[in-house]
């Protein structure tokens, strides 16, 4: 290479580096499944949650909005607002973005149904960690080193066992069983790729 060729090469702009592909939005992959399970507006007299729409209870909506709400407010809840509530109060609480595909769905669905703390405790049990309901670095490390499909199975199996102990099992057990079965199947598909 001549002197002038080396000078020209020194001032030549490097080829643009392509940005890495964006990480898949796991929340976007999981939320349609949650919404399908939750359905629309219900106000079952035996459901302690009372008026519920898209899985968002009267109390959850009031807490989210920071003021009392009516049953009409619950009935008028939009899918967009429900998604905001799910991301903020459930997905972030379970660190969904840090969980492997499939495990995220199993824990998210459990959190929506029974609270984030309980869902995290069941995840911790599935990976042999202390069950304090706080998803910290030890639990995350154990999850990352485990088999996602086996973790999904462990969570779903224990979830059904626990649900059977609840007084509402007589009324809602069939629907709960179906929900956990469908969640397990979808989560395993996600986990296995």
GROMACS elastic network, one bead per residue, 0.5 to 0.9 nm:
[ bonds ]
;  ai    aj funct       b0    kb
    1     4     6  0.81953   500
    1     5     6  0.59452   500
    1     6     6  0.64161   500
    2     5     6  0.50788   500
    2     6     6  0.62592   500
    2     7     6  0.87242   500
    3     6     6  0.52392   500
    3     7     6  0.63913   500
    3     8     6  0.87755   500
    4     7     6  0.50009   500
    4     8     6  0.61002   500
    4     9     6  0.84517   500
    5     8     6  0.50803   500
    5     9     6  0.60194   500
    5    10     6  0.85548   500
    6     9     6  0.50050   500
    6    10     6  0.61305   500
    6    11     6  0.88498   500
    7    10     6  0.50985   500
    7    11     6  0.66026   500
    7    12     6  0.87605   500
    8    11     6  0.53633   500
    8    12     6  0.61443   500
    9    12     6  0.50207   500
    9    13     6  0.84303   500
   10    13     6  0.83651   500
   11    14     6  0.89633   500
   13    16     6  0.83898   500
   14    17     6  0.83862   500
   17    20     6  0.89789   500
   18    21     6  0.86355   500
   19    22     6  0.83699   500
   20    23     6  0.86674   500
   21    24     6  0.87026   500
   22    25     6  0.84178   500
   23    26     6  0.84565   500
   24    27     6  0.87779   500
   24    28     6  0.84373   500
   24    29     6  0.83537   500
   25    28     6  0.53942   500
   25    29     6  0.66454   500
   25    97     6  0.80356   500
   26    30     6  0.62329   500
   26    31     6  0.86166   500
   26    96     6  0.75942   500
   26    97     6  0.66280   500
   26   101     6  0.72943   500
   26   104     6  0.77720   500
   26   105     6  0.86122   500
   27    30     6  0.51419   500
   27    31     6  0.58796   500
   27    87     6  0.74530   500
   27    91     6  0.73265   500
   27    96     6  0.73125   500
   27    97     6  0.74925   500
   27   104     6  0.84951   500
   27   105     6  0.85908   500
   28    31     6  0.55983   500
   28    32     6  0.73460   500
   29    32     6  0.68830   500
   29    33     6  0.79727   500
   29   105     6  0.86816   500
   30    33     6  0.55686   500
   30    34     6  0.66164   500
   30    35     6  0.89982   500
   30   102     6  0.88927   500
   30   104     6  0.79292   500
   30   105     6  0.58059   500
   30   108     6  0.81239   500
   30   109     6  0.86449   500
   31    34     6  0.50198   500
   31    35     6  0.61479   500
   31    36     6  0.85232   500
   31    83     6  0.73949   500
   31    86     6  0.81858   500
   31    87     6  0.88518   500
   31   105     6  0.86023   500
   32    35     6  0.51053   500
   32    36     6  0.60555   500
   32    37     6  0.86527   500
   33    36     6  0.50856   500
   33    37     6  0.63128   500
   33    38     6  0.86488   500
   33   105     6  0.85035   500
   33   109     6  0.85141   500
   33   183     6  0.79980   500
   33   186     6  0.86264   500
   34    37     6  0.51999   500
   34    38     6  0.61422   500
   34    39     6  0.87098   500
   34    54     6  0.87435   500
   34    55     6  0.83767   500
   34   105     6  0.85713   500
   34   108     6  0.83254   500
   34   109     6  0.63106   500
   34   112     6  0.80834   500
   34   183     6  0.89098   500
   35    39     6  0.60431   500
   35    40     6  0.85241   500
   35    54     6  0.61245   500
   35    55     6  0.73849   500
   35    79     6  0.85385   500
   35    82     6  0.89534   500
   35    83     6  0.88364   500
   36    39     6  0.55768   500
   36    40     6  0.89496   500
   36    54     6  0.85183   500
   37    54     6  0.86349   500
   37    55     6  0.83105   500
   37   109     6  0.89341   500
   37   179     6  0.66468   500
   38    41     6  0.89768   500
   38    53     6  0.77848   500
   38    54     6  0.52331   500
   38    56     6  0.85429   500
   39    42     6  0.85172   500
   39    53     6  0.73018   500
   39    54     6  0.53212   500
   39    55     6  0.69927   500
   40    52     6  0.78329   500
   40    53     6  0.50802   500
   40    55     6  0.75264   500
   40    75     6  0.83531   500
   41    51     6  0.73108   500
   41    52     6  0.56163   500
   41    54     6  0.65141   500
   41    55     6  0.81748   500
   41    74     6  0.77613   500
   41    75     6  0.58721   500
   41    76     6  0.89433   500
   42    50     6  0.80073   500
   42    51     6  0.58839   500
   42    52     6  0.53787   500
   42    53     6  0.63114   500
   42    54     6  0.88390   500
   42    55     6  0.89631   500
   42    75     6  0.85062   500
   43    46     6  0.87224   500
   43    47     6  0.74415   500
   43    49     6  0.83261   500
   43    50     6  0.54200   500
   43    52     6  0.61805   500
   43    53     6  0.86676   500
   43    71     6  0.88929   500
   44    47     6  0.53171   500
   44    48     6  0.84167   500
   44    49     6  0.86491   500
   44    50     6  0.65909   500
   44    51     6  0.73931   500
   44    52     6  0.87938   500
   45    48     6  0.77156   500
   45    50     6  0.70811   500
   46    49     6  0.87689   500
   46    50     6  0.81613   500
   46   168     6  0.76877   500
   46   171     6  0.78304   500
   47    50     6  0.57203   500
   47    51     6  0.85587   500
   47   168     6  0.78592   500
   47   172     6  0.88677   500
   49    52     6  0.68839   500
   49    56     6  0.88999   500
   49    57     6  0.56816   500
   49    58     6  0.70451   500
   49    59     6  0.75818   500
   50    57     6  0.66862   500
   50    58     6  0.65780   500
   50    59     6  0.85110   500
   51    56     6  0.85445   500
   51    57     6  0.59950   500
   51    58     6  0.55052   500
   51    59     6  0.88408   500
   51    71     6  0.61645   500
   51    74     6  0.68401   500
   51    75     6  0.80523   500
   52    55     6  0.57778   500
   52    56     6  0.53354   500
   52    58     6  0.59295   500
   52    71     6  0.83636   500
   52    74     6  0.64435   500
   52    75     6  0.75949   500
   53    56     6  0.52727   500
   53    57     6  0.66084   500
   53    58     6  0.82917   500
   53    74     6  0.59752   500
   53    75     6  0.60215   500
   53    76     6  0.82663   500
   53    77     6  0.67834   500
   53    78     6  0.88883   500
   53    82     6  0.86149   500
   54    57     6  0.84546   500
   54    77     6  0.79029   500
   54    78     6  0.84188   500
   54    79     6  0.73286   500
   54    82     6  0.68293   500
   55    82     6  0.81616   500
   55   112     6  0.76971   500
   55   113     6  0.82170   500
   56    59     6  0.82379   500
   56    60     6  0.61375   500
   56    61     6  0.63873   500
   56    74     6  0.78233   500
   56    77     6  0.85138   500
   56    82     6  0.68511   500
   56    85     6  0.81491   500
   56    86     6  0.85262   500
   56   112     6  0.87836   500
   57    60     6  0.51367   500
   57    61     6  0.61854   500
   57    62     6  0.85747   500
   57    74     6  0.75113   500
   58    61     6  0.53447   500
   58    62     6  0.62550   500
   58    63     6  0.86988   500
   58    68     6  0.89002   500
   58    69     6  0.70394   500
   58    70     6  0.76017   500
   58    71     6  0.70954   500
   58    73     6  0.85325   500
   58    74     6  0.61613   500
   59    62     6  0.51149   500
   59    63     6  0.61238   500
   59    64     6  0.85511   500
   59    68     6  0.83833   500
   59    69     6  0.82034   500
   60    63     6  0.50916   500
   60    64     6  0.60629   500
   60    65     6  0.86119   500
   60    85     6  0.85792   500
   61    65     6  0.61037   500
   61    66     6  0.83049   500
   61    67     6  0.87423   500
   61    68     6  0.85199   500
   61    69     6  0.72092   500
   61    73     6  0.85801   500
   61    74     6  0.71633   500
   61    77     6  0.86116   500
   61    82     6  0.88140   500
   61    85     6  0.82040   500
   62    65     6  0.52216   500
   62    66     6  0.57698   500
   62    67     6  0.53551   500
   62    68     6  0.51125   500
   62    69     6  0.53652   500
   62    70     6  0.86718   500
   63    67     6  0.67371   500
   63    68     6  0.79278   500
   64    67     6  0.80856   500
   64    85     6  0.71010   500
   64    89     6  0.87301   500
   65    68     6  0.79412   500
   65    69     6  0.82276   500
   69    72     6  0.79744   500
   69    73     6  0.58402   500
   69    74     6  0.72546   500
   70    73     6  0.50575   500
   70    74     6  0.65165   500
   70    75     6  0.86994   500
   71    75     6  0.61209   500
   71    76     6  0.85801   500
   72    76     6  0.61198   500
   72    77     6  0.87098   500
   73    76     6  0.50902   500
   73    77     6  0.63176   500
   74    77     6  0.52821   500
   75    78     6  0.86548   500
   77    80     6  0.84424   500
   77    81     6  0.67263   500
   77    82     6  0.69481   500
   78    81     6  0.53385   500
   78    82     6  0.62222   500
   78    83     6  0.86577   500
   79    83     6  0.61046   500
   79    84     6  0.86676   500
   80    83     6  0.51629   500
   80    84     6  0.63929   500
   80    85     6  0.88166   500
   81    84     6  0.50233   500
   81    85     6  0.62965   500
   81    86     6  0.86460   500
   82    85     6  0.50884   500
   82    86     6  0.61389   500
   82    87     6  0.86197   500
   83    86     6  0.50129   500
   83    87     6  0.60818   500
   83    88     6  0.85277   500
   84    87     6  0.52477   500
   84    88     6  0.61175   500
   84    89     6  0.83936   500
   85    88     6  0.52413   500
   85    89     6  0.56894   500
   85    90     6  0.75730   500
   86    89     6  0.55133   500
   86    90     6  0.51837   500
   86    91     6  0.61409   500
   86    92     6  0.84744   500
   86   112     6  0.77531   500
   87    90     6  0.58218   500
   87    92     6  0.60319   500
   87    93     6  0.85569   500
   88    91     6  0.63169   500
   88    92     6  0.56129   500
   88    93     6  0.74084   500
   89    92     6  0.63947   500
   89    93     6  0.60633   500
   89    94     6  0.89363   500
   89   116     6  0.83978   500
   90    93     6  0.50117   500
   90    94     6  0.62710   500
   90    95     6  0.85919   500
   90    96     6  0.85176   500
   90   108     6  0.67650   500
   90   111     6  0.62962   500
   90   112     6  0.64642   500
   90   115     6  0.78169   500
   90   116     6  0.61563   500
   91    94     6  0.54424   500
   91    95     6  0.61933   500
   91    96     6  0.51808   500
   91    97     6  0.78698   500
   91   104     6  0.85403   500
   91   107     6  0.89801   500
   91   108     6  0.62038   500
   91   111     6  0.83079   500
   91   112     6  0.88507   500
   91   116     6  0.85470   500
   92    96     6  0.60881   500
   92    97     6  0.77062   500
   93    96     6  0.77133   500
   93   111     6  0.87521   500
   93   116     6  0.62719   500
   93   117     6  0.82931   500
   93   134     6  0.89170   500
   93   135     6  0.84281   500
   94    97     6  0.85834   500
   94    98     6  0.87029   500
   94    99     6  0.85471   500
   94   104     6  0.82247   500
   94   107     6  0.72131   500
   94   108     6  0.69143   500
   94   111     6  0.76516   500
   94   116     6  0.61171   500
   94   117     6  0.81081   500
   94   119     6  0.79037   500
   94   120     6  0.66081   500
   94   134     6  0.84929   500
   94   135     6  0.68292   500
   95    98     6  0.54744   500
   95    99     6  0.67725   500
   95   104     6  0.83426   500
   95   135     6  0.73575   500
   96    99     6  0.53264   500
   96   100     6  0.82970   500
   96   103     6  0.86005   500
   96   104     6  0.52900   500
   96   105     6  0.81113   500
   96   107     6  0.81008   500
   96   108     6  0.71403   500
   97   100     6  0.80706   500
   97   104     6  0.76327   500
   98   104     6  0.81410   500
   98   140     6  0.75065   500
   99   102     6  0.82389   500
   99   103     6  0.61643   500
   99   104     6  0.52154   500
   99   140     6  0.73649   500
   99   143     6  0.74394   500
   99   144     6  0.76434   500
  100   103     6  0.55177   500
  100   104     6  0.60445   500
  100   143     6  0.78701   500
  100   144     6  0.71425   500
  100   148     6  0.66594   500
  100   190     6  0.89792   500
  100   191     6  0.72463   500
  101   104     6  0.57045   500
  101   105     6  0.72594   500
  101   148     6  0.74706   500
  101   187     6  0.74075   500
  101   188     6  0.87699   500
  101   190     6  0.55204   500
  101   191     6  0.51467   500
  101   192     6  0.84998   500
  101   193     6  0.81404   500
  102   105     6  0.51615   500
  102   106     6  0.62961   500
  102   107     6  0.86490   500
  102   148     6  0.66653   500
  102   149     6  0.72475   500
  102   151     6  0.89564   500
  102   152     6  0.68390   500
  102   184     6  0.84432   500
  102   186     6  0.74011   500
  102   188     6  0.58562   500
  102   189     6  0.72073   500
  102   192     6  0.81147   500
  102   193     6  0.89762   500
  103   106     6  0.51390   500
  103   107     6  0.61038   500
  103   108     6  0.82890   500
  103   123     6  0.86597   500
  103   143     6  0.86064   500
  103   148     6  0.59463   500
  103   149     6  0.76016   500
  103   151     6  0.67574   500
  103   152     6  0.55753   500
  103   155     6  0.87994   500
  103   187     6  0.65774   500
  103   188     6  0.83009   500
  103   190     6  0.84466   500
  103   191     6  0.70616   500
  104   107     6  0.54213   500
  104   108     6  0.58435   500
  104   109     6  0.84595   500
  104   152     6  0.89736   500
  104   187     6  0.79879   500
  105   109     6  0.58892   500
  105   110     6  0.83643   500
  105   152     6  0.87240   500
  105   183     6  0.73441   500
  105   184     6  0.87084   500
  105   186     6  0.82006   500
  105   187     6  0.58624   500
  105   190     6  0.85938   500
  106   109     6  0.54613   500
  106   110     6  0.62614   500
  106   111     6  0.86543   500
  106   119     6  0.87193   500
  106   151     6  0.89487   500
  106   152     6  0.60711   500
  106   153     6  0.89364   500
  106   155     6  0.71921   500
  106   156     6  0.71758   500
  106   180     6  0.84595   500
  106   183     6  0.63477   500
  106   184     6  0.67618   500
  106   186     6  0.88087   500
  106   187     6  0.61186   500
  107   110     6  0.51097   500
  107   111     6  0.60226   500
  107   112     6  0.86395   500
  107   116     6  0.80828   500
  107   119     6  0.56404   500
  107   120     6  0.70101   500
  107   122     6  0.83727   500
  107   123     6  0.70322   500
  107   152     6  0.82859   500
  107   155     6  0.77414   500
  108   111     6  0.50062   500
  108   112     6  0.62026   500
  108   113     6  0.86627   500
  108   116     6  0.77588   500
  108   119     6  0.76287   500
  109   112     6  0.51844   500
  109   113     6  0.63141   500
  109   114     6  0.85795   500
  109   119     6  0.85237   500
  109   180     6  0.84847   500
  109   183     6  0.74273   500
  110   113     6  0.51364   500
  110   114     6  0.57897   500
  110   115     6  0.70727   500
  110   116     6  0.75032   500
  110   118     6  0.80312   500
  110   119     6  0.54232   500
  110   120     6  0.88834   500
  110   155     6  0.88324   500
  110   156     6  0.86135   500
  110   159     6  0.78240   500
  110   180     6  0.84744   500
  111   114     6  0.52493   500
  111   117     6  0.73656   500
  111   118     6  0.70290   500
  111   119     6  0.50579   500
  111   120     6  0.78373   500
  112   115     6  0.58516   500
  112   116     6  0.71228   500
  112   119     6  0.87372   500
  113   116     6  0.87756   500
  113   119     6  0.89493   500
  114   117     6  0.83847   500
  114   118     6  0.65568   500
  114   119     6  0.70204   500
  115   118     6  0.56643   500
  115   119     6  0.63748   500
  115   120     6  0.88013   500
  116   119     6  0.50691   500
  116   120     6  0.60603   500
  116   121     6  0.85912   500
  116   133     6  0.78076   500
  117   120     6  0.52055   500
  117   121     6  0.62450   500
  117   122     6  0.87849   500
  117   132     6  0.81019   500
  117   134     6  0.69258   500
  117   135     6  0.88111   500
  118   121     6  0.50465   500
  118   122     6  0.63176   500
  118   123     6  0.86707   500
  118   133     6  0.63438   500
  119   122     6  0.52320   500
  119   123     6  0.62947   500
  119   124     6  0.86876   500
  119   133     6  0.76526   500
  119   155     6  0.84097   500
  119   159     6  0.87196   500
  120   124     6  0.60757   500
  120   125     6  0.85894   500
  120   131     6  0.77915   500
  120   132     6  0.81473   500
  120   133     6  0.50450   500
  120   134     6  0.66816   500
  120   135     6  0.63878   500
  121   125     6  0.62087   500
  121   126     6  0.86268   500
  121   129     6  0.87766   500
  121   130     6  0.80365   500
  121   132     6  0.62121   500
  121   134     6  0.76549   500
  121   135     6  0.84497   500
  122   125     6  0.50472   500
  122   126     6  0.62027   500
  122   127     6  0.88560   500
  122   131     6  0.74549   500
  122   133     6  0.83232   500
  122   154     6  0.85029   500
  122   155     6  0.59912   500
  122   158     6  0.74654   500
  122   159     6  0.76899   500
  123   126     6  0.50122   500
  123   127     6  0.65034   500
  123   128     6  0.87123   500
  123   129     6  0.85013   500
  123   131     6  0.84080   500
  123   133     6  0.88628   500
  123   135     6  0.88991   500
  123   139     6  0.82827   500
  123   143     6  0.83627   500
  123   151     6  0.74969   500
  123   152     6  0.86560   500
  123   154     6  0.82724   500
  123   155     6  0.61617   500
  124   127     6  0.53408   500
  124   128     6  0.60998   500
  124   130     6  0.63255   500
  124   131     6  0.55402   500
  124   132     6  0.81429   500
  124   133     6  0.77404   500
  124   134     6  0.89335   500
  124   135     6  0.79745   500
  124   139     6  0.62184   500
  124   142     6  0.86224   500
  124   143     6  0.84873   500
  125   128     6  0.50643   500
  125   129     6  0.57520   500
  125   130     6  0.70074   500
  125   131     6  0.62921   500
  125   154     6  0.85803   500
  125   155     6  0.82334   500
  126   129     6  0.77377   500
  126   143     6  0.87438   500
  126   150     6  0.85413   500
  126   151     6  0.58543   500
  126   152     6  0.84246   500
  126   153     6  0.88322   500
  126   154     6  0.56006   500
  126   155     6  0.61613   500
  126   158     6  0.88082   500
  127   139     6  0.73459   500
  127   142     6  0.59666   500
  127   143     6  0.62437   500
  127   146     6  0.71711   500
  127   151     6  0.69916   500
  127   154     6  0.88060   500
  128   131     6  0.87480   500
  128   139     6  0.85165   500
  128   142     6  0.78580   500
  129   132     6  0.88868   500
  129   138     6  0.76828   500
  129   139     6  0.62651   500
  129   142     6  0.77699   500
  130   133     6  0.86375   500
  130   139     6  0.84243   500
  131   134     6  0.79022   500
  132   135     6  0.82269   500
  134   139     6  0.87094   500
  135   138     6  0.80773   500
  135   139     6  0.60552   500
  135   140     6  0.69473   500
  136   139     6  0.55937   500
  136   140     6  0.62604   500
  136   141     6  0.87000   500
  137   140     6  0.50153   500
  137   141     6  0.59710   500
  137   142     6  0.85221   500
  138   141     6  0.51233   500
  138   142     6  0.61776   500
  138   143     6  0.85869   500
  139   142     6  0.50729   500
  139   143     6  0.61237   500
  139   144     6  0.86200   500
  140   143     6  0.50342   500
  140   144     6  0.61550   500
  140   145     6  0.86938   500
  141   144     6  0.50976   500
  141   145     6  0.63032   500
  141   146     6  0.87238   500
  142   145     6  0.52035   500
  142   146     6  0.62300   500
  143   146     6  0.52008   500
  143   147     6  0.77676   500
  143   148     6  0.75263   500
  143   151     6  0.77973   500
  144   147     6  0.79217   500
  144   148     6  0.80663   500
  145   148     6  0.88304   500
  146   149     6  0.87767   500
  146   150     6  0.76857   500
  146   151     6  0.71369   500
  147   150     6  0.52621   500
  147   151     6  0.61861   500
  147   152     6  0.86527   500
  147   191     6  0.84751   500
  148   151     6  0.50749   500
  148   152     6  0.61627   500
  148   153     6  0.86747   500
  148   187     6  0.89002   500
  148   188     6  0.78117   500
  148   191     6  0.55390   500
  148   192     6  0.78445   500
  149   152     6  0.50948   500
  149   153     6  0.62733   500
  149   154     6  0.87064   500
  149   187     6  0.76551   500
  149   188     6  0.52881   500
  149   189     6  0.83824   500
  149   190     6  0.86101   500
  149   191     6  0.55064   500
  149   192     6  0.67472   500
  150   153     6  0.50464   500
  150   154     6  0.61449   500
  150   155     6  0.86235   500
  150   188     6  0.85416   500
  151   154     6  0.51113   500
  151   155     6  0.61621   500
  151   156     6  0.85756   500
  152   155     6  0.52737   500
  152   156     6  0.61212   500
  152   157     6  0.84917   500
  152   184     6  0.65240   500
  152   187     6  0.67437   500
  152   188     6  0.67045   500
  152   191     6  0.82641   500
  153   156     6  0.52502   500
  153   157     6  0.59394   500
  153   158     6  0.85111   500
  153   184     6  0.67403   500
  153   188     6  0.79451   500
  154   157     6  0.52913   500
  154   158     6  0.62045   500
  154   159     6  0.84152   500
  155   158     6  0.53948   500
  155   159     6  0.59395   500
  155   160     6  0.87833   500
  155   184     6  0.88456   500
  156   160     6  0.63062   500
  156   161     6  0.86594   500
  156   180     6  0.62950   500
  156   181     6  0.77568   500
  156   183     6  0.81091   500
  156   184     6  0.62901   500
  157   160     6  0.55148   500
  157   161     6  0.64391   500
  157   162     6  0.87924   500
  157   180     6  0.86021   500
  157   184     6  0.89689   500
  158   161     6  0.50015   500
  158   162     6  0.60971   500
  158   163     6  0.85466   500
  159   162     6  0.51468   500
  159   163     6  0.60959   500
  159   164     6  0.86829   500
  159   180     6  0.77685   500
  160   164     6  0.62122   500
  160   165     6  0.89494   500
  160   176     6  0.78714   500
  160   177     6  0.66102   500
  160   180     6  0.70858   500
  161   164     6  0.53692   500
  161   165     6  0.70680   500
  162   165     6  0.54291   500
  162   166     6  0.72158   500
  163   166     6  0.54453   500
  163   167     6  0.87787   500
  163   168     6  0.83988   500
  163   169     6  0.66780   500
  163   173     6  0.75821   500
  163   176     6  0.76897   500
  163   177     6  0.84913   500
  164   167     6  0.81174   500
  164   168     6  0.85226   500
  164   169     6  0.57020   500
  164   170     6  0.86474   500
  164   173     6  0.71589   500
  165   168     6  0.86218   500
  165   169     6  0.72133   500
  166   169     6  0.55559   500
  166   170     6  0.85464   500
  167   170     6  0.68112   500
  167   171     6  0.83610   500
  168   171     6  0.54133   500
  168   172     6  0.57711   500
  168   173     6  0.70744   500
  169   172     6  0.51412   500
  169   174     6  0.78541   500
  169   176     6  0.80670   500
  170   173     6  0.57884   500
  170   174     6  0.83057   500
  171   174     6  0.78518   500
  171   175     6  0.88579   500
  172   175     6  0.55459   500
  172   176     6  0.61281   500
  172   177     6  0.86482   500
  173   177     6  0.59381   500
  173   178     6  0.84789   500
  174   177     6  0.52512   500
  174   178     6  0.62454   500
  174   179     6  0.86184   500
  175   178     6  0.51356   500
  175   179     6  0.60713   500
  175   180     6  0.86708   500
  176   179     6  0.50650   500
  176   180     6  0.62227   500
  176   181     6  0.85475   500
  177   180     6  0.52810   500
  177   181     6  0.60842   500
  177   182     6  0.85944   500
  178   181     6  0.50591   500
  178   182     6  0.60877   500
  178   183     6  0.84425   500
  179   182     6  0.52241   500
  179   183     6  0.60042   500
  179   184     6  0.85025   500
  180   184     6  0.59634   500
  180   185     6  0.85521   500
  181   184     6  0.51493   500
  181   185     6  0.62674   500
  181   186     6  0.87293   500
  182   185     6  0.51423   500
  182   186     6  0.61806   500
  182   187     6  0.84117   500
  183   186     6  0.52376   500
  183   187     6  0.58367   500
  183   188     6  0.83680   500
  184   187     6  0.51143   500
  184   188     6  0.59480   500
  184   189     6  0.85343   500
  185   188     6  0.52674   500
  185   189     6  0.63253   500
  185   190     6  0.87693   500
  186   189     6  0.51008   500
  186   190     6  0.62910   500
  186   191     6  0.86348   500
  187   190     6  0.50086   500
  187   191     6  0.60351   500
  187   192     6  0.85551   500
  188   192     6  0.59918   500
  188   193     6  0.84445   500
  189   192     6  0.52654   500
  189   193     6  0.62306   500
  190   193     6  0.52114   500
